[in-house]
Amino acid sequence: MENRMTREEKNIFYKKLEHILSHEEVRKMQDFTQHGGTDTFSHCLNVALLSYRLSKKMKLKVNEESMLKGAMLHDFYLYDWHLDRDTREGFHGFRHPKRALDNALEHFDLDKKEANIISSHMWPLTFRKIPKSKEAFIVCMADKWCAVMETKESYVNKIKRLKYNS
């Protein structure tokens, strides 16, 4: 995804996220599996990249800082929802946006737009948590696209391994 950006766009993108990408707690997302073989940190970075690219391609006037911050923190829940029995009380899809928002508020200053990006990213599953801005809607859609692509990639790789090991 990153290879379709100009060098200038990459520099701007990473500069805007530098304080989040280097944050010790955010880096812990690398320790948790998200979709298939993708860790949560990489998933959030993919969502941020796609959100950024979509807003540029569609020439949308958005608050890039808020959109990227929300995208990078939207799954900042810090547990492995595949394995951790304590986190399986209730459906992860409904619960994790609040956990991510709580963690984000603990470590970062968020405005209302950024908080809504995080809390509404699972819409329409969480039908009462509606994206209230262009930025939130873009992140919500980018999250779904990335989840599908990451899961598909993992599935295709699994099939290839089975084929070559037969």
N, C-alpha and C positions, 0 to 999 in steps of 0.2 A: 504494500500500500504506500509506503514511504517513497518508493522509487519513482512514483508519478509526481512527486513534488519537486519544484525547483530548489536549488541550493538555498536561495533567499527564503523561500517558504519554510524549508526545514529549519533554518537558523531562527526564524521568527517563532515558529512552533515550539522548538525546544527551549528558547529563551523565556517564553511565556510560562512554561511548565517547570522550569529549572528548580524552583524552590519546593515544588511538590515531588518531582522525580527523585530528588536527593534526600527527601525526608526519611528518616530511619524507620518510622512506623509504616509509611507507604511502601517502602522497599520490602517489608515483611509479606506483602501480597505475593511476592515471588515464590513463597513457600506453600502456597495453596493452589490446588488444581481448580480450574474453572470449567472449561469445556474440552473434553478429550485430553489432548496433550498440552493445552494452553494454560498457563498459570494466570492467576487473577490480575497481577500487575500487567502482563502482556495484553490480556483482554482489555483492560481499561485503557492502555495506551493505544490499542487498535481502535477502540471506540472514539477516543480523542482525535486520532489521526483522521478517521473517516468523517467525523463531525466537522473538522476543520476543512477537509477537502470538499465536502458537500457544500458548506457555506460559501466557499470560494467559487466553486463551479457554478452555483446557482446565483452568485453575486448578491447574497443576502446580507443586509446590514444587521450584524449581530454583535453582541458584546463577546468578543473572542476570549477574553480572560475568564469571564464567568462560565462560558460554554466549556472551555478546556478544563477548568478547575472542576466543574461538576462532572464532566466526563471521566476525568482521572480518578475521582473519588466516589463514583456511583456504586462501586462494589467493594468499598473499603470496610468490609465486615470482619475480616481476619479469622476465619475458621474454614475448615474443609467440610463443606456441606455434604460431600459424598460419604464421609467417614465418621464425623463427630456426632455421636449419639445424643449428646446434650443439646445440640443445635437442631435436632430433628423434631423437636416438639413443635408441631405446626408445620406448615408447608414453607420451605425455604423461599420460594418465589414471592410469597406474601410478606414474610418477615424481614428478609435481609435489607430492604431499602432503609428501614428504620435503624437497624444496627449500623449500616454504613453511614447514615446521617449522624447518628450519635458519635461515632468514631471521628468523623470529619469535624464536627463541632468541638470535640475535645482537643483536636490538634491544629485547627485552622479557624480563622475568622471567615464566616460565610455570610453573604448577603441573602436576601429572600429568593432571588433568582437561582443562586447556586444551591440553596437548600431544596428548592422545588425540583431542580434538575435531578438531584440525588433521590429525593423521595418519590418522584413520579416516573422514574425510568422503567418501571415494570408495567405501566399502563398499557393496555386496558385490563390486564390481570388484576391489578390493584385499582379497580374502577373509580374509587373515591379520590385517589391521588392522581390528578389530571395535570399534564404538562401545561403550564400557564404562560409560556413564552416560546418564541421561535427556537431559542437555544435548547430549552427543555425538550421540545418536540424533536429536534434534530438528534439530540443525544439518545432519546428513547428509540427512535427508528434505527440509528446507527448501532445501538446495542443489540437489537434483534438481528440485524444483518450480520454483525460480527459473530454472534452466538451461532447462527446457522452455518456460517462459513468455517468457523473453528471446529464445530462438531462434524461437519462434512469432511474436512481435511483429516481429522482424526480417524473417522470411519474408513475413508479411502486408504489411509496408511495402514490401518489394521487389515484390510482386505489384501493389500499388496504383500504384507508380511505373511499372511496365511498362504497366499499363492506361491510365494518363493520358498516357504518352508515345507511345502507339500512334496 
